[in-house]
Every structure is written in structure tokens, then in C-alpha cells.
Amino acid sequence: MSWTLTEDDLPDLARGAAVLGTGGGGDPYVGRLLVREAIREHGPVTILDPSEVDDDALVIPTAQMGAPTVVHEKLPSGTEPVLALRTLEEHLGRRAEATMPIECGGINSMIPLLVGARLGLPVVDADGMGRAFPELQMETFGVYGVPGSPMAIGGERGETAVIDTGTDNRRMEWLARGVTVRLGGVAHIAEYAMSGADVKRTAVPQTLSLALTVGRTIRFARERNEDPVARLAEALVETPYQHLRVLFRGKVSDVERRTEEGFARGRAAAVSFDGASKLEILFQNENLLATVDGEVRCLVPDLICVLEASTAEPITTETLRYGQRVTVVGISTPPLMRTPEALDTFGPGAFGLPHPFTPVEEIA
């Protein structure tokens, strides 16, 4: 069933999107403010269930691209993703009938809502990652046969570019990353234009609804003085993200972070409160691998989420700091994201990690 997203939903949606972003996807707070102003000016946004999208409808996902660290210093104006969408529509010779997230985490859960509010377009309740990933070819859309090209890029000064690499999504990512770096490290994009039938076949469904559920669950638990992590685990049992495992509790002891080639890369370490164990997380925009005392506890594509210890407020990779008290959890991904084809595209090997994928529920 379709539903209406209002300004009141945004804090919970942003919180849940930050959890699903697994440390990346960009700061949803910035996106939340942009969407809030767009809703105040243009009205609420209609969210469509994938089953309600006509098979022959044109759906064009929209997103932000670049290093999350850059967005803290280079705030978007809000016009860039609309520019990217209109540029791709002009190239295709057809108007979009809906937009959609490419990922449900971080700011990229918000960018399509901004576009939807500004243009009066519905937003499909689905995405192509089921979390956040750092590279454009890492989409269930591409895994199951939808090419990312042609794609359009919009810059803050009105710059546009169209990239068409046919079915080579990796090369599309490589070229688009170079353009984004030269636009200052962040840009906005429209890509993976597809039919409604392709949305139903290739997208991870109901992930905006999931983000809203995650955010609300954490807030309700805090308001009732309950354990938000325990309540979140209970809520996820009824979703395709069935398994939540607490991987570690402790204090951040070290963060090494650098912005290079359009990504935020690095590692973070934490020590347990009793000093007996050590956690290490590797990240490329998003958290990719969590080890405890050298043993793998969770790895991509399952979600590794760093939460503030007492509130379960999500902490992104660009806001990790020495001394933060954290609870780190692993969350299982849906079956659509664990097929051999999916793991070839965004499993451990795609990031050069020397570990075979093992579901988090079989490790922890």
C-alpha cells in the first residue's frame, strides 16, 4: 500500500537510514534538513510500494555520490539531484514517473525524497543495495541485469555530464568517480533508469519502510527506558533482516581515516570495557569487516552498525571519535543479497578481503 511521508517522519527515517547505512551513505541529518524544507514548500511525498508501480512506468533512481567526509564541508544546495534527473530525462527523451533510492542508508535515503517533494514525483519504497555500498556497480539492479548507463551527473554550479558505458557498470563507476572528484568530491546522480517490472524483479523491497521502523523502534525504546538494541532485534525478526547479533561493547580507542579517490577509507579500533578484548573495523565509506581479537565476527554484505552505547544512536564512519562508548551489532541481509551473483558484486572479494562470506547468524 502507498503511504504519505510527512515532515514528522523525517527524524525517525534519518535515524533508521543511518543504521542501515552501516556507517556510510552520507550524513542523513543533512538530507533530512533538505527534505524538511522541500516538504514545507511543496507538500508531503507519496511513497509507492513496488507492487503498485506499473510495469511499463519509467523509474529513475537519484542519489548523492562522493566521500561522506566531504559533505560536512560542502553542503548541497538541494537543486543538484533534480538537475541530474532532468538531464537524464532529456537524454532518454522521456519523463520519469517515479524516483527511488539506489541505497537505503544515510543521505541517499533522503535524496529521492528531496527530488520527489520538489517535482511532485512518487518515490518507490525499495532500493538497490539494501544498505549502503561505496561503488555504483554494487547494486542489486546491476546484479540482476539492469545497466546503470546512461547516467547523469549534476554539480552545484549547474555542471552536467552524461556517461554511457553500455552494460559495463564498473567502468561507469570509474568514470563517474573521476568526474565527482573534479566537482569537489561530491556530486548528484541519476542512474539505473528502469521499468516498473524491473523494479519488482531487481530491487530490495520496502527498505524506506524498514528505515522508518528501525528509527521508530529505537526512539520508542528510549522513551520507555528499554534496551533499544534488544527492541531492535525483536523488530527485525519480522523483516527480511531477521538476525541481529551484538558483536562488541566497548570504547573507541583509535580511528585512522583518509579521504582519497572519492572515498573515505580507514579503520577503527575499540577495546572492551574490561580491557580484555579488541575490536577492529575496516571501512570504505561503509563498514566492511569487523574482527574481535583477530577473529571475523561480521563481514560485507551483512551490516556492521556502530551504535552509541546508551542510546543506540548510529555513528557514521566520518563521525567516529576516540573515546566514544559503543555497541557494535551485525545484521543479516536479505536472501536477494546473498546469492552467488550478488556476492561476486559486493561480497568480501569485491573489496579485496581475504575471507569467504559467512552469514553473521552463523558466526556470532
Solvent accessible surface area in square Angstrom, and as a share of the most:
residue,aa,sasa,rsa
1,M,186,0.83
2,S,50,0.33
3,W,64,0.22
4,T,73,0.42
5,L,1,0.00
6,T,54,0.31
7,E,54,0.24
8,D,125,0.65
9,D,17,0.09
10,L,2,0.01
11,P,44,0.28
12,D,7,0.03
13,L,1,0.00
14,A,7,0.05
15,R,30,0.11
16,G,0,0.00
17,A,0,0.00
18,A,9,0.07
19,V,1,0.00
20,L,1,0.01
21,G,0,0.00
22,T,0,0.00
23,G,3,0.03
24,G,1,0.01
25,G,9,0.09
26,G,2,0.02
27,D,25,0.13
28,P,10,0.06
29,Y,117,0.45
30,V,22,0.13
31,G,1,0.01
32,R,70,0.26
33,L,56,0.28
34,L,32,0.16
35,V,0,0.00
36,R,74,0.27
37,E,83,0.37
38,A,4,0.03
39,I,14,0.07
40,R,140,0.51
41,E,132,0.59
42,H,88,0.39
43,G,22,0.21
44,P,81,0.51
45,V,3,0.02
46,T,62,0.36
47,I,1,0.00
48,L,35,0.18
49,D,20,0.10
50,P,10,0.06
51,S,84,0.54
52,E,73,0.33
53,V,6,0.04
54,D,96,0.50
55,D,82,0.42
56,D,108,0.56
57,A,7,0.06
58,L,16,0.08
59,V,0,0.00
60,I,0,0.00
61,P,0,0.00
62,T,0,0.00
63,A,0,0.00
64,Q,16,0.07
65,M,8,0.03
66,G,15,0.14
67,A,1,0.01
68,P,4,0.03
69,T,31,0.18
70,V,29,0.17
71,V,0,0.00
72,H,87,0.39
73,E,160,0.72
74,K,44,0.19
75,L,111,0.55
76,P,16,0.10
77,S,67,0.44
78,G,0,0.00
79,T,73,0.42
80,E,5,0.02
81,P,0,0.00
82,V,25,0.14
83,L,55,0.27
84,A,0,0.00
85,L,0,0.00
86,R,85,0.31
87,T,23,0.13
88,L,0,0.00
89,E,6,0.03
90,E,149,0.67
91,H,97,0.44
92,L,66,0.33
93,G,68,0.65
94,R,116,0.42
95,R,145,0.53
96,A,8,0.06
97,E,89,0.40
98,A,2,0.02
99,T,0,0.00
100,M,0,0.00
101,P,0,0.00
102,I,3,0.02
103,E,6,0.03
104,C,0,0.00
105,G,0,0.00
106,G,0,0.00
107,I,1,0.00
108,N,7,0.04
109,S,0,0.00
110,M,0,0.00
111,I,1,0.00
112,P,0,0.00
113,L,0,0.00
114,L,2,0.01
115,V,0,0.00
116,G,2,0.02
117,A,6,0.04
118,R,85,0.31
119,L,50,0.25
120,G,67,0.65
121,L,26,0.13
122,P,32,0.20
123,V,0,0.00
124,V,0,0.00
125,D,3,0.01
126,A,0,0.00
127,D,0,0.00
128,G,0,0.00
129,M,2,0.01
130,G,0,0.00
131,R,0,0.00
132,A,0,0.00
133,F,7,0.03
134,P,8,0.05
135,E,33,0.15
136,L,8,0.04
137,Q,10,0.05
138,M,1,0.00
139,E,0,0.00
140,T,0,0.00
141,F,0,0.00
142,G,20,0.19
143,V,26,0.15
144,Y,43,0.16
145,G,56,0.54
146,V,6,0.03
147,P,52,0.33
148,G,0,0.00
149,S,12,0.08
150,P,25,0.16
151,M,0,0.00
152,A,0,0.00
153,I,1,0.00
154,G,0,0.00
155,G,4,0.03
156,E,87,0.39
157,R,207,0.75
158,G,48,0.46
159,E,68,0.30
160,T,68,0.40
161,A,31,0.24
162,V,59,0.34
163,I,17,0.09
164,D,90,0.47
165,T,27,0.16
166,G,40,0.38
167,T,119,0.69
168,D,68,0.35
169,N,21,0.11
170,R,134,0.49
171,R,121,0.44
172,M,0,0.00
173,E,11,0.05
174,W,164,0.57
175,L,59,0.29
176,A,0,0.00
177,R,19,0.07
178,G,24,0.23
179,V,45,0.26
180,T,0,0.00
181,V,62,0.36
182,R,195,0.71
183,L,36,0.18
184,G,42,0.40
185,G,10,0.09
186,V,13,0.08
187,A,3,0.02
188,H,4,0.02
189,I,0,0.00
190,A,0,0.00
191,E,0,0.00
192,Y,0,0.00
193,A,27,0.21
194,M,9,0.04
195,S,36,0.23
196,G,0,0.00
197,A,42,0.33
198,D,36,0.18
199,V,1,0.01
200,K,88,0.37
201,R,126,0.46
202,T,0,0.00
203,A,8,0.06
204,V,3,0.01
205,P,60,0.38
206,Q,76,0.34
207,T,1,0.00
208,L,2,0.01
209,S,35,0.22
210,L,13,0.06
211,A,0,0.00
212,L,11,0.05
213,T,57,0.33
214,V,1,0.01
215,G,0,0.00
216,R,90,0.33
217,T,21,0.12
218,I,0,0.00
219,R,72,0.26
220,F,74,0.31
221,A,2,0.01
222,R,70,0.26
223,E,110,0.49
224,R,152,0.55
225,N,146,0.75
226,E,68,0.30
227,D,69,0.36
228,P,12,0.08
229,V,9,0.05
230,A,36,0.28
231,R,73,0.27
232,L,1,0.00
233,A,27,0.21
234,E,98,0.44
235,A,27,0.21
236,L,2,0.01
237,V,80,0.46
238,E,152,0.68
239,T,27,0.16
240,P,78,0.49
241,Y,3,0.01
242,Q,91,0.41
243,H,60,0.27
244,L,16,0.08
245,R,78,0.29
246,V,56,0.32
247,L,7,0.03
248,F,13,0.06
249,R,110,0.40
250,G,0,0.00
251,K,77,0.32
252,V,5,0.03
253,S,36,0.23
254,D,63,0.33
255,V,37,0.21
256,E,70,0.31
257,R,75,0.27
258,R,108,0.39
259,T,72,0.42
260,E,66,0.29
261,E,123,0.55
262,G,6,0.06
263,F,12,0.05
264,A,0,0.00
265,R,58,0.21
266,G,10,0.09
267,R,60,0.22
268,A,5,0.04
269,A,2,0.02
270,A,2,0.02
271,V,52,0.30
272,S,17,0.11
273,F,100,0.42
274,D,116,0.60
275,G,58,0.55
276,A,81,0.62
277,S,33,0.21
278,K,98,0.42
279,L,4,0.02
280,E,57,0.26
281,I,3,0.02
282,L,60,0.30
283,F,6,0.03
284,Q,15,0.07
285,N,8,0.04
286,E,2,0.01
287,N,1,0.00
288,L,10,0.05
289,L,10,0.05
290,A,0,0.00
291,T,22,0.13
292,V,17,0.10
293,D,88,0.45
294,G,67,0.64
295,E,119,0.53
296,V,35,0.20
297,R,56,0.21
298,C,0,0.00
299,L,2,0.01
300,V,0,0.00
301,P,0,0.00
302,D,0,0.00
303,L,0,0.00
304,I,0,0.00
305,C,3,0.02
306,V,6,0.03
307,L,0,0.00
308,E,54,0.24
309,A,34,0.27
310,S,84,0.54
311,T,49,0.28
312,A,1,0.00
313,E,65,0.29
314,P,20,0.12
315,I,18,0.09
316,T,10,0.06
317,T,1,0.01
318,E,8,0.04
319,T,44,0.26
320,L,4,0.02
321,R,122,0.45
322,Y,158,0.60
323,G,30,0.28
324,Q,48,0.21
325,R,134,0.49
326,V,1,0.01
327,T,1,0.01
328,V,1,0.00
329,V,0,0.00
330,G,0,0.00
331,I,2,0.01
332,S,3,0.02
333,T,3,0.02
334,P,8,0.05
335,P,103,0.65
336,L,50,0.25
337,M,0,0.00
338,R,52,0.19
339,T,40,0.23
340,P,103,0.65
341,E,90,0.41
342,A,0,0.00
343,L,43,0.22
344,D,110,0.57
345,T,24,0.14
346,F,0,0.00
347,G,0,0.00
348,P,7,0.04
349,G,62,0.60
350,A,34,0.26
351,F,34,0.14
352,G,65,0.62
353,L,23,0.11
354,P,114,0.72
355,H,58,0.26
356,P,112,0.71
357,F,38,0.16
358,T,45,0.26
359,P,25,0.15
360,V,0,0.00
361,E,43,0.20
362,E,124,0.56
363,I,51,0.26
364,A,49,0.38
